[in-house]
Amino acid sequence: MNVLRNPVRQVLRRSYATAHRPFVPPAQLANVRRGPGGVKRRRRRDQDENKDVSDWQGELQKSPPSSPTFYTGRSEYFDQVVLLQDAIVQARRSLKTHYLLPLPEFARKSVPAPLPMWKDQKEMCADFQSPMSRSRYRRVIKLLNELNGYFSIAKAANATDVKVAIGSIVALFESGKKAASLAERQKKPASLDQYGRSYTVGKRKTSSARVWIIPVHAQSKQDGEEGAPDHEEITTSTILVNNMPLAEYFPIPVDRERIMRPFKVAGVVGAYNVFALVRGGGTTGQSGALSHGIAKGLVIHEPQLAAVLKKAELTRRDPRMVERKKTGLAKARKRYTWVKR
């Protein structure tokens, strides 16, 4: 049986092409020299196959994308971002060529702060011809602010070529409402009315105070009257809050001290009469709002007091507010009593 088994195995064994010769891809057989048998028939068949393959490859051949960010899904947006990044690199390089970068700290502080007003998100979407999320809009604004900073440096240093190059790019993204917005930001100069009164508004927490201030006019005695003093008479001021005297409306001494602090810092105690209308909040907020309004009114009457009152932080609106209540807590930070059972 063993003698017959080997010939049967040889007959039944499956033969593979790789067993006799190595596999060669069809694309590499184009330059292989054919044998003498059936040369014309094989040549014609190879030509037909190559023609079919070339036609098929021509149909599937793709043209290269016009942009390297074609496959990102937002190619228009990323193309603009890349252009802005290139502009920032070129601006930095140009400023370094003019020895304007890096700037020391004192020189950077002396450069006037830029006042940009960029297009809003909808206008940016229309310019980019692509929808833009809030995070992507902030990314563009960040790049524009950096480029605008370089524009301010070039403008302060009078580097004309760099200033013109950067300015042409910055102008493309500025809003058309910039001039009107800058005009609104400028504070209107406060002045006195026909009676010599100043009108200001002070705020603190949720309280607001409308304050009218008028100088106190000393009543000098006539020459014919007896007992006329040789020195100037000391005047006393009147402060009315909601048509009530100060001590009656604010019985707590701390609140009255807070209201009188601008007069003491400026050194004009008793020189002005004050009439105020306060609304909202409690005694602490109303006294702070009244103090804020009085400080602003004193600056209108005597502009030289602006530096003193600003240094004492009396003309600055106090931004501190009551912290809101939190969910699950008794107040803003107070917790309920923990009970074990």
C-alpha positions as a LaTeX table, in Angstrom:
\begin{tabular}{lrrr}
\hline
Residue & $x$ (\AA) & $y$ (\AA) & $z$ (\AA) \\
\hline
Met1 & 0.00 & 0.00 & 0.00 \\
Asn2 & 2.81 & 2.37 & 0.75 \\
Val3 & 4.20 & 1.76 & $-2.71$ \\
Leu4 & 0.98 & 2.91 & $-4.38$ \\
Arg5 & 0.40 & 5.77 & $-1.98$ \\
Asn6 & 3.26 & 7.95 & $-3.21$ \\
Pro7 & 2.27 & 7.91 & $-6.96$ \\
Val8 & $-1.35$ & 8.73 & $-6.01$ \\
Arg9 & $-0.18$ & 11.62 & $-3.91$ \\
Gln10 & 1.84 & 12.94 & $-6.82$ \\
Val11 & $-1.23$ & 12.82 & $-9.07$ \\
Leu12 & $-3.66$ & 14.30 & $-6.56$ \\
Arg13 & $-1.27$ & 17.02 & $-5.35$ \\
Arg14 & $-2.41$ & 20.50 & $-6.31$ \\
Ser15 & 0.19 & 22.48 & $-8.18$ \\
Tyr16 & 0.69 & 26.20 & $-7.53$ \\
Ala17 & 2.28 & 28.72 & $-9.80$ \\
Thr18 & 4.64 & 29.86 & $-7.08$ \\
Ala19 & 5.99 & 26.35 & $-6.72$ \\
His20 & 7.67 & 26.45 & $-10.12$ \\
Arg21 & 8.42 & 30.14 & $-10.66$ \\
Pro22 & 8.11 & 33.35 & $-8.63$ \\
Phe23 & 5.02 & 35.51 & $-9.01$ \\
Val24 & 5.54 & 38.60 & $-11.12$ \\
Pro25 & 2.92 & 41.41 & $-11.12$ \\
Pro26 & 1.35 & 42.15 & $-14.53$ \\
Ala27 & 2.67 & 45.70 & $-14.48$ \\
Gln28 & 6.23 & 44.40 & $-14.50$ \\
Leu29 & 5.64 & 42.12 & $-17.50$ \\
Ala30 & 5.37 & 45.02 & $-19.95$ \\
Asn31 & 9.10 & 44.96 & $-20.76$ \\
Val32 & 9.60 & 41.21 & $-20.46$ \\
Arg33 & 10.76 & 39.56 & $-23.67$ \\
Arg34 & 8.39 & 36.92 & $-24.97$ \\
Gly35 & 9.32 & 33.51 & $-26.24$ \\
Pro36 & 9.15 & 32.51 & $-29.94$ \\
Gly37 & 5.77 & 30.75 & $-29.72$ \\
Gly38 & 2.60 & 32.83 & $-30.30$ \\
Val39 & 4.35 & 36.18 & $-30.26$ \\
Lys40 & 1.89 & 38.07 & $-32.43$ \\
Arg41 & $-1.16$ & 36.74 & $-30.63$ \\
Arg42 & 0.30 & 37.53 & $-27.21$ \\
Arg43 & 1.44 & 40.97 & $-28.31$ \\
Arg44 & $-2.03$ & 41.87 & $-29.59$ \\
Arg45 & $-3.64$ & 40.61 & $-26.37$ \\
Asp46 & $-1.18$ & 42.59 & $-24.22$ \\
Gln47 & $-1.89$ & 45.74 & $-26.20$ \\
Asp48 & $-5.64$ & 45.35 & $-25.70$ \\
Glu49 & $-5.17$ & 44.78 & $-21.97$ \\
Asn50 & $-2.90$ & 47.80 & $-21.61$ \\
Lys51 & $-5.42$ & 49.94 & $-23.49$ \\
Asp52 & $-8.25$ & 48.86 & $-21.19$ \\
Val53 & $-6.13$ & 49.51 & $-18.10$ \\
Ser54 & $-5.07$ & 52.95 & $-19.34$ \\
Asp55 & $-8.70$ & 53.89 & $-20.07$ \\
Trp56 & $-9.76$ & 52.72 & $-16.60$ \\
Gln57 & $-6.92$ & 54.60 & $-14.89$ \\
Gly58 & $-7.73$ & 57.75 & $-16.86$ \\
Glu59 & $-11.30$ & 57.68 & $-15.63$ \\
Leu60 & $-10.24$ & 57.31 & $-11.97$ \\
Gln61 & $-7.35$ & 59.76 & $-12.08$ \\
Lys62 & $-7.93$ & 62.73 & $-9.67$ \\
Ser63 & $-6.59$ & 66.20 & $-10.07$ \\
Pro64 & $-4.56$ & 67.46 & $-7.08$ \\
Pro65 & $-6.58$ & 69.69 & $-4.65$ \\
Ser66 & $-6.21$ & 73.41 & $-5.04$ \\
Ser67 & $-5.52$ & 73.95 & $-1.33$ \\
Pro68 & $-3.46$ & 71.96 & 1.17 \\
Thr69 & $-6.38$ & 72.28 & 3.61 \\
Phe70 & $-8.86$ & 70.76 & 1.14 \\
Tyr71 & $-9.59$ & 67.71 & 3.28 \\
Thr72 & $-10.16$ & 69.63 & 6.56 \\
Gly73 & $-13.83$ & 70.33 & 5.85 \\
Arg74 & $-13.38$ & 74.11 & 6.25 \\
Ser75 & $-10.71$ & 74.83 & 3.69 \\
Glu76 & $-11.78$ & 78.49 & 3.21 \\
Tyr77 & $-11.44$ & 79.19 & 6.92 \\
Phe78 & $-8.10$ & 77.45 & 7.38 \\
Asp79 & $-6.71$ & 79.11 & 4.24 \\
Gln80 & $-7.40$ & 82.52 & 5.79 \\
Val81 & $-5.87$ & 81.41 & 9.11 \\
Val82 & $-2.72$ & 80.24 & 7.32 \\
Leu83 & $-2.49$ & 83.57 & 5.48 \\
Leu84 & $-2.81$ & 85.49 & 8.75 \\
Gln85 & $-0.12$ & 83.36 & 10.37 \\
Asp86 & 2.18 & 83.98 & 7.41 \\
Ala87 & 1.49 & 87.71 & 7.65 \\
Ile88 & 2.39 & 87.67 & 11.36 \\
Val89 & 5.66 & 85.86 & 10.62 \\
Gln90 & 6.55 & 88.34 & 7.85 \\
Ala91 & 5.65 & 91.33 & 10.05 \\
Arg92 & 7.80 & 90.03 & 12.90 \\
Arg93 & 10.68 & 89.43 & 10.51 \\
Ser94 & 10.38 & 92.93 & 9.04 \\
Leu95 & 10.33 & 94.55 & 12.47 \\
Lys96 & 13.40 & 92.58 & 13.48 \\
Thr97 & 15.12 & 93.81 & 10.31 \\
His98 & 14.37 & 97.40 & 11.39 \\
Tyr99 & 15.63 & 96.58 & 14.92 \\
Leu100 & 12.17 & 97.18 & 16.40 \\
Leu101 & 11.86 & 93.74 & 17.97 \\
Pro102 & 12.30 & 92.63 & 20.65 \\
Leu103 & 11.28 & 95.76 & 22.53 \\
Pro104 & 12.31 & 96.47 & 26.13 \\
Glu105 & 9.57 & 96.79 & 28.69 \\
Phe106 & 9.68 & 100.59 & 28.97 \\
Ala107 & 9.51 & 100.99 & 25.18 \\
Arg108 & 6.57 & 98.58 & 24.89 \\
Lys109 & 4.64 & 100.59 & 27.51 \\
Ser110 & 5.28 & 103.81 & 25.62 \\
Val111 & 3.68 & 102.44 & 22.43 \\
Pro112 & 0.09 & 103.74 & 22.21 \\
Ala113 & $-2.47$ & 101.03 & 22.80 \\
Pro114 & $-4.34$ & 100.04 & 19.62 \\
Leu115 & $-8.10$ & 100.55 & 19.45 \\
Pro116 & $-9.29$ & 97.85 & 17.09 \\
Met117 & $-12.89$ & 97.11 & 16.21 \\
Trp118 & $-13.12$ & 93.94 & 14.18 \\
Lys119 & $-16.03$ & 92.62 & 12.20 \\
Asp120 & $-18.53$ & 90.56 & 14.10 \\
Gln121 & $-19.02$ & 86.84 & 13.66 \\
Lys122 & $-21.66$ & 87.15 & 10.93 \\
Glu123 & $-19.55$ & 89.51 & 8.85 \\
Met124 & $-16.54$ & 87.20 & 9.22 \\
Cys125 & $-18.62$ & 84.26 & 8.02 \\
Ala126 & $-19.67$ & 86.23 & 4.96 \\
Asp127 & $-16.07$ & 87.20 & 4.18 \\
Phe128 & $-14.72$ & 83.68 & 4.71 \\
Gln129 & $-17.66$ & 82.15 & 2.80 \\
Ser130 & $-17.83$ & 79.47 & 5.46 \\
Pro131 & $-19.76$ & 79.00 & 8.72 \\
Met132 & $-17.65$ & 79.85 & 11.75 \\
Ser133 & $-18.06$ & 78.73 & 15.35 \\
Arg134 & $-17.41$ & 80.98 & 18.32 \\
Ser135 & $-14.08$ & 79.34 & 19.12 \\
Arg136 & $-12.83$ & 79.75 & 15.55 \\
Tyr137 & $-13.91$ & 83.37 & 15.54 \\
Arg138 & $-11.91$ & 83.97 & 18.73 \\
Arg139 & $-8.89$ & 82.34 & 17.09 \\
Val140 & $-9.08$ & 84.78 & 14.17 \\
Ile141 & $-9.49$ & 87.74 & 16.54 \\
Lys142 & $-6.44$ & 86.61 & 18.52 \\
Leu143 & $-4.32$ & 86.55 & 15.35 \\
Leu144 & $-5.65$ & 89.96 & 14.29 \\
Asn145 & $-4.84$ & 91.48 & 17.70 \\
Glu146 & $-1.27$ & 90.22 & 17.45 \\
Leu147 & $-0.94$ & 91.65 & 13.93 \\
Asn148 & $-2.46$ & 94.94 & 15.09 \\
Gly149 & 0.13 & 95.13 & 17.87 \\
Tyr150 & 2.91 & 94.94 & 15.30 \\
Phe151 & 1.09 & 97.63 & 13.29 \\
Ser152 & 1.16 & 99.94 & 16.33 \\
Ile153 & 4.89 & 99.39 & 16.77 \\
Ala154 & 5.57 & 100.15 & 13.11 \\
Lys155 & 3.36 & 103.25 & 13.27 \\
Ala156 & 5.07 & 104.57 & 16.41 \\
Ala157 & 8.53 & 103.96 & 14.88 \\
Asn158 & 7.45 & 105.54 & 11.55 \\
Ala159 & 8.45 & 102.45 & 9.55 \\
Thr160 & 6.45 & 103.39 & 6.47 \\
Asp161 & 6.85 & 100.26 & 4.37 \\
Val162 & 6.01 & 97.89 & 7.21 \\
Lys163 & 3.14 & 100.09 & 8.37 \\
Val164 & 1.56 & 100.18 & 4.91 \\
Ala165 & 1.95 & 96.42 & 4.41 \\
Ile166 & 0.40 & 95.49 & 7.76 \\
Gly167 & $-2.24$ & 98.21 & 7.56 \\
Ser168 & $-3.56$ & 96.89 & 4.24 \\
Ile169 & $-4.18$ & 93.49 & 5.87 \\
Val170 & $-5.68$ & 94.89 & 9.08 \\
Ala171 & $-8.07$ & 97.13 & 7.12 \\
Leu172 & $-9.68$ & 94.07 & 5.50 \\
Phe173 & $-11.02$ & 92.83 & 8.85 \\
Glu174 & $-11.97$ & 96.14 & 10.48 \\
Ser175 & $-15.64$ & 96.91 & 10.89 \\
Gly176 & $-17.26$ & 99.77 & 9.01 \\
Lys177 & $-18.74$ & 101.02 & 12.29 \\
Lys178 & $-15.35$ & 101.77 & 13.85 \\
Ala179 & $-15.52$ & 105.55 & 13.55 \\
Ala180 & $-19.00$ & 105.75 & 15.08 \\
Ser181 & $-18.05$ & 103.39 & 17.89 \\
Leu182 & $-14.89$ & 105.35 & 18.78 \\
Ala183 & $-16.93$ & 108.55 & 18.86 \\
Glu184 & $-19.36$ & 106.95 & 21.31 \\
Arg185 & $-16.52$ & 105.76 & 23.56 \\
Gln186 & $-15.22$ & 109.27 & 24.04 \\
Lys187 & $-16.55$ & 110.74 & 27.26 \\
Lys188 & $-18.58$ & 113.85 & 26.90 \\
Pro189 & $-16.99$ & 116.71 & 28.83 \\
Ala190 & $-19.06$ & 117.43 & 31.92 \\
Ser191 & $-19.89$ & 121.04 & 32.59 \\
Leu192 & $-21.82$ & 123.17 & 35.03 \\
Asp193 & $-25.35$ & 124.30 & 34.36 \\
Gln194 & $-26.60$ & 127.88 & 34.39 \\
Tyr195 & $-26.83$ & 127.88 & 38.19 \\
Gly196 & $-23.28$ & 126.60 & 38.67 \\
Arg197 & $-24.36$ & 123.10 & 39.64 \\
Ser198 & $-22.72$ & 119.84 & 38.62 \\
Tyr199 & $-24.75$ & 116.71 & 37.98 \\
Thr200 & $-23.18$ & 113.26 & 38.38 \\
Val201 & $-24.32$ & 109.68 & 38.92 \\
Gly202 & $-22.64$ & 107.35 & 41.41 \\
Lys203 & $-23.13$ & 103.60 & 41.75 \\
Arg204 & $-22.28$ & 100.92 & 44.27 \\
Lys205 & $-23.62$ & 97.34 & 44.36 \\
Thr206 & $-27.28$ & 97.67 & 43.31 \\
Ser207 & $-27.63$ & 101.29 & 44.51 \\
Ser208 & $-27.47$ & 104.42 & 42.40 \\
Ala209 & $-27.28$ & 108.07 & 43.42 \\
Arg210 & $-27.96$ & 111.20 & 41.42 \\
Val211 & $-25.94$ & 114.02 & 42.91 \\
Trp212 & $-26.13$ & 117.79 & 42.41 \\
Ile213 & $-23.27$ & 119.88 & 43.87 \\
Ile214 & $-23.14$ & 123.67 & 44.13 \\
Pro215 & $-20.50$ & 125.85 & 45.84 \\
Val216 & $-21.33$ & 127.52 & 49.12 \\
His217 & $-21.38$ & 131.32 & 48.88 \\
Ala218 & $-20.27$ & 133.01 & 52.11 \\
Gln219 & $-22.62$ & 135.73 & 53.26 \\
Ser220 & $-20.32$ & 138.65 & 54.05 \\
Lys221 & $-21.64$ & 141.41 & 56.29 \\
Gln222 & $-21.99$ & 144.89 & 54.97 \\
Asp223 & $-19.49$ & 147.56 & 55.87 \\
Gly224 & $-21.94$ & 149.52 & 57.98 \\
Glu225 & $-22.88$ & 146.63 & 60.22 \\
Glu226 & $-21.32$ & 146.37 & 63.64 \\
Gly227 & $-19.23$ & 143.42 & 64.71 \\
Ala228 & $-17.91$ & 142.59 & 61.29 \\
Pro229 & $-15.06$ & 140.06 & 61.71 \\
Asp230 & $-11.66$ & 140.80 & 60.29 \\
His231 & $-11.11$ & 137.23 & 59.04 \\
Glu232 & $-13.13$ & 135.30 & 56.46 \\
Glu233 & $-16.13$ & 133.49 & 57.83 \\
Ile234 & $-15.99$ & 129.65 & 57.85 \\
Thr235 & $-18.84$ & 128.22 & 55.80 \\
Thr236 & $-20.79$ & 125.06 & 56.51 \\
Ser237 & $-22.21$ & 122.83 & 53.84 \\
Thr238 & $-25.62$ & 121.23 & 53.71 \\
Ile239 & $-26.06$ & 117.67 & 52.49 \\
Leu240 & $-29.60$ & 116.55 & 51.77 \\
Val241 & $-30.34$ & 112.95 & 50.85 \\
Asn242 & $-33.86$ & 112.34 & 49.56 \\
Asn243 & $-34.88$ & 115.68 & 51.14 \\
Met244 & $-33.59$ & 114.56 & 54.55 \\
Pro245 & $-30.48$ & 115.72 & 56.44 \\
Leu246 & $-27.46$ & 113.48 & 56.24 \\
Ala247 & $-27.43$ & 112.50 & 59.92 \\
Glu248 & $-31.11$ & 111.63 & 59.80 \\
Tyr249 & $-30.99$ & 109.52 & 56.65 \\
Phe250 & $-27.75$ & 107.71 & 57.60 \\
Pro251 & $-27.79$ & 107.15 & 61.38 \\
Ile252 & $-24.76$ & 104.83 & 61.28 \\
Pro253 & $-21.49$ & 106.83 & 61.67 \\
Val254 & $-19.58$ & 104.56 & 59.28 \\
Asp255 & $-21.92$ & 105.46 & 56.41 \\
Arg256 & $-21.54$ & 109.18 & 57.12 \\
Glu257 & $-17.75$ & 108.86 & 57.22 \\
Arg258 & $-17.84$ & 107.13 & 53.84 \\
Ile259 & $-19.85$ & 109.99 & 52.35 \\
Met260 & $-17.58$ & 112.69 & 53.78 \\
Arg261 & $-14.35$ & 111.01 & 52.70 \\
Pro262 & $-14.12$ & 112.73 & 49.25 \\
Phe263 & $-14.40$ & 116.14 & 50.90 \\
Lys264 & $-11.68$ & 115.29 & 53.44 \\
Val265 & $-9.29$ & 113.86 & 50.83 \\
Ala266 & $-9.75$ & 116.89 & 48.58 \\
Gly267 & $-9.60$ & 119.33 & 51.51 \\
Val268 & $-12.85$ & 121.10 & 50.64 \\
Val269 & $-14.96$ & 120.30 & 53.70 \\
Gly270 & $-17.76$ & 122.86 & 53.96 \\
Ala271 & $-17.17$ & 124.33 & 50.50 \\
Tyr272 & $-20.08$ & 122.71 & 48.64 \\
Asn273 & $-23.74$ & 121.97 & 49.19 \\
Val274 & $-24.99$ & 118.57 & 48.08 \\
Phe275 & $-28.45$ & 117.42 & 47.11 \\
Ala276 & $-28.83$ & 113.73 & 46.23 \\
Leu277 & $-31.49$ & 111.21 & 45.29 \\
Val278 & $-30.55$ & 107.61 & 46.09 \\
Arg279 & $-32.39$ & 104.47 & 45.06 \\
Gly280 & $-31.95$ & 100.76 & 45.58 \\
Gly281 & $-29.83$ & 98.63 & 47.88 \\
Gly282 & $-29.15$ & 99.18 & 51.57 \\
Thr283 & $-27.36$ & 101.81 & 53.59 \\
Thr284 & $-23.88$ & 100.53 & 52.68 \\
Gly285 & $-24.60$ & 100.53 & 48.95 \\
Gln286 & $-26.36$ & 103.90 & 49.02 \\
Ser287 & $-23.58$ & 105.56 & 50.99 \\
Gly288 & $-20.98$ & 104.15 & 48.59 \\
Ala289 & $-22.95$ & 105.34 & 45.57 \\
Leu290 & $-23.30$ & 108.80 & 47.09 \\
Ser291 & $-19.55$ & 108.96 & 47.80 \\
His292 & $-18.81$ & 107.97 & 44.20 \\
Gly293 & $-21.11$ & 110.66 & 42.83 \\
Ile294 & $-19.66$ & 113.34 & 45.11 \\
Ala295 & $-16.09$ & 112.51 & 44.03 \\
Lys296 & $-17.03$ & 112.81 & 40.37 \\
Gly297 & $-18.79$ & 116.12 & 41.01 \\
Leu298 & $-15.79$ & 117.60 & 42.80 \\
Val299 & $-13.62$ & 116.84 & 39.76 \\
Ile300 & $-16.02$ & 118.86 & 37.60 \\
His301 & $-15.79$ & 121.88 & 39.91 \\
Glu302 & $-12.04$ & 121.60 & 40.49 \\
Pro303 & $-10.24$ & 119.57 & 37.79 \\
Gln304 & $-6.92$ & 119.77 & 39.69 \\
Leu305 & $-8.40$ & 117.40 & 42.28 \\
Ala306 & $-8.68$ & 114.57 & 39.74 \\
Ala307 & $-5.23$ & 113.10 & 40.48 \\
Val308 & $-5.77$ & 113.14 & 44.26 \\
Leu309 & $-9.20$ & 111.54 & 44.11 \\
Lys310 & $-8.08$ & 108.99 & 41.54 \\
Lys311 & $-5.15$ & 107.94 & 43.71 \\
Ala312 & $-7.57$ & 107.42 & 46.60 \\
Glu313 & $-9.76$ & 105.32 & 44.23 \\
Leu314 & $-12.80$ & 107.49 & 44.88 \\
Thr315 & $-13.66$ & 108.22 & 41.25 \\
Arg316 & $-13.51$ & 104.53 & 40.36 \\
Arg317 & $-16.70$ & 102.50 & 40.38 \\
Asp318 & $-16.32$ & 99.71 & 42.94 \\
Pro319 & $-16.96$ & 96.46 & 40.98 \\
Arg320 & $-17.57$ & 94.27 & 44.02 \\
Met321 & $-21.02$ & 92.73 & 44.08 \\
Val322 & $-22.85$ & 90.24 & 46.27 \\
Glu323 & $-21.94$ & 86.70 & 45.33 \\
Arg324 & $-24.91$ & 84.75 & 44.07 \\
Lys325 & $-26.52$ & 81.87 & 45.95 \\
Lys326 & $-25.39$ & 78.37 & 44.98 \\
Thr327 & $-27.60$ & 75.36 & 44.42 \\
Gly328 & $-27.58$ & 73.03 & 47.42 \\
Leu329 & $-26.13$ & 75.67 & 49.76 \\
Ala330 & $-27.89$ & 77.92 & 52.24 \\
Lys331 & $-26.28$ & 81.07 & 50.79 \\
Ala332 & $-23.35$ & 81.86 & 48.52 \\
Arg333 & $-20.94$ & 79.71 & 50.55 \\
Lys334 & $-22.80$ & 78.77 & 53.73 \\
Arg335 & $-23.80$ & 75.12 & 53.93 \\
Tyr336 & $-26.64$ & 73.50 & 55.76 \\
Thr337 & $-25.97$ & 71.77 & 59.05 \\
Trp338 & $-24.80$ & 68.21 & 58.48 \\
Val339 & $-26.97$ & 65.66 & 60.25 \\
Lys340 & $-25.70$ & 62.14 & 60.61 \\
Arg341 & $-29.12$ & 60.46 & 60.98 \\
\hline
\end{tabular}
